[in-house]
Amino acid sequence: MKKTIVVLAIIVSLAIVGMAWAQDLGAPAAPKQKSIEELQWQAKALQNEYNYLQERGKMIQLEFQAVQAELKKRTPTPAPKPVEKPKDEPAKKK
């Protein structure tokens, strides 16, 4: 009986240690603080990407306007609708 209690206590204690160890593995590591040089390099890279995207946006906008103008030139103008005369309206009561 004492052996089973000892074995059970060992199993429980191992389970507790294992759960604590698993929680430590799952916890995210503290983020490494970046140096000033790394941050300056990252800022420069982001600024370059931002400038590229702005220029690309301008090029796309110009291309879009050219396609719209071409489409407008190719689209036939609809025939004007005949003007309908309004029907006689009943006299308004005062």
N, C-alpha and C positions, 0 to 999 in steps of 0.2 A: 504494500500500500504506500509506503514511504517512497519507494522507487518511482511509482507512477506520479506521485505529487512532484517529485524532483524533476522528472522528465517533462511533466506538464509545465512547470515553472520555467524550465530552460527554453522550451518551445515558445512560451508566451514572451519571455524576455527577448529571444531572438526575433520574434515577430515585431516587437516594439522597436528594436534597434533597426530592423530592416525598413520599417515604415518611416522612421526618422531619416534614415539614409536616403530613401527614395524622395522624400520631400526636399532634401538638400540638393539632390541632383536636378529636380524639376525647377528649382528657384533660378530665375535669371541672374546672370552675373552682373555685377555693378558695371555700368558703362564706363569705358575708358575715356578719360578726359582728353580731348584733342589739344594739340599744341597750337600756338598762334599761327605758325607756318602752315599747318594742315588746314586750319580754318580759312586762312587767306587764299590758299590754293583752291579750296572748295568754293569760296566766294567768287574767285576769278573764273573757274570752270562754269559755275552757274550763270554768271554774267555773260559769258560767251554764248552759252546755250540760249539764254534769253534773247540776246541780240540776233542770233541765227533765226530763232522762231519769229521774231518781229519782221525780219527781212523776208522770210518765207511767207508770212501772212500778207505782206504787201504784194509779193509776186502773185500769190493766189488771187488776191482781190483784183489786180489788173487783168489777170487771165479771165476771171469771172466776168468782168465788165466787157471784155472783148467778145466773149461767147454770147453774152446778152445782146450786144450790139449786132452781132452777126445773125442771131436768131430773129431779132426785130427786123433786120433787112430782108430776111428770107420769108417771114410770115406774111402771107397775103392780107391786105387790108380788107375787112369785111365791107360788103356793099352797104351804103347808107340805107337805113330803114325809112320807109315813107312816113311822113308826119301824118298822124291821124288827127282829124279835127275832133275836138271834144263834142260829145253829144249835148243836145240842148239840155241844160239843167233846169229843173223846175224852179219856178219863181220862189225866192226866199220869203218867208213870212216875217213880218216885222212885229 
